[in-house]
């Protein structure tokens, strides 16, 4: 089984108003991380103190880092058509989708699945379904939280354990079943940049 778990850190909660400060995508093969795409992102604006306290990412850490417009194509190339998973996936989806449409650039092509929705279905009865609560319940080894690489890695291990729990007689669940559990299918817009036509001047 091959999939990509990913996570973002941002300056806030509103796509188009707030900006991405870190991207991490971790490819998993047979339940273990195999490749990573990880980078801090210069948001082009000061990071609010509240966001700095949560992630530990400061203005000084991102001032010389690339901006999102230079990172989305490499991110899309890394992800390709692999299945994507994220915890509370609609949050990460909306930030990436907004920037893809704004910049008119390539995007990952695979379906995105939500480990939050899957956890609620497969692991009922927890007091909450925050990433930290679920992974600790399942005994997944953790260190820091609210950094993109760490959270993406935890999410990947969580997804693999969910798939194991849903496997019956050696048969893992169908993608269609997973998408139905997650609710509305999430797939990034695929934008084909149109060549800009020059105005013809008549003389």
ABEGO torsion letter per residue (X at the ends): XBBBBBBBBBABABBGABBBABBBBBBBBGGBBABBBBBBBBAGBBBBAAAAAAAGBBAAAAAABBBAAAAAAAAAAAAEABBBBBBGAAAAAAAAAAAAAAAGBBBBABBBBBAAAAAAAABBGBABABAAAAAAAAGBBBBBBGBAAAAAAAAAAAAAAAAAAABBGGBBBBAAAAAAAAEBBBBBBBBBBBBBBBBBBBX
